[in-house]
Amino acid sequence: MGIDEGWPAGLTARPIGKDDAVAWAELLAAKEKVDAEGENYDADDLIEELADPSLDAARDTIGLWSGEQMIGYGVVRAPDEVVDVHRVRTEGTVHPQWRGRGIGSALVPWLNRRAAELHHERQPGAQGEINTGTIDTNTSAKELLADLGFEKCRYFFSMERDLGKPVEVPALPAGVRLVPFTPAYDEPLRLAHNEVFLDHWGSTPKSPDSWKTWYTGSRAFRPALAYLVLDGDEVVAYTLGYEYVADTAATGIREVYIGQVGTKRSHRGQGLAALALAKVMAEAAAAGFQRASLGVDADNPTGALGLYERLGYTTKNTWITYRLPLD
């Protein structure tokens, strides 16, 4: 699929490379000032995303340029495996000063076409759909997606908790151990995570490469803020914490992001996830973090929303995932 196909006059389009990371970060910073999504990136964050081994940046990314300024971008990603539906995810934006000129109306169809190609290349026999998301306060994005045939399919809450308030770590139940993450647990943790999230909407098993890229190999991962619950030598529950330095630079608030919380089905109902999460929060507070945040599926089947509310988290904003079926 070509990339020079009907963009507004004066713009050029090309795949995104590592040398574009600074311009890409500037575009996302401009977006954040207007859209207020609570997401900030520096160039190193974006270079890390481009290093994802499952991403073919030459075909799955696009940057839109006016001279030396990146004024729009798009990325298409497909999961490692299929559980029920092959959900190809797209993302993108247009610089706020360039909105209202038809750029988004050209960008989304490009993303859709590349998503369809990726689906047919990787999982031609599976049911497929495009998933994309937006914060619920972005009226123009919601209208554009609706106009292009997308329908709402899932809601997610971004939640936060002030770590200036005391964190009570529950007592450890008999028969299990709470241990800090070390590299020796990395592969057992990956396998446990894959098992835990099989019943979560949109989740797919993570390959070793994907796990390293987005989880324990990420530059944001903080091993000192990751705790596991063991039954014997088996990982049965866990909480993993991350720190995004670009967020701290933008907000002045040091925040631990709770990226993954899970308990194996065989050990649910014992408060193990609450134990691991509270421990991470307490350790973060002791290390000088001022706030904890996380995201949760509004229809999470394990009751995670209630757990987070009991631990003092409140909803900051709501995100909507949209779907478009692929033939």
Disulfide bonds with the S-S distance in Angstrom:
none
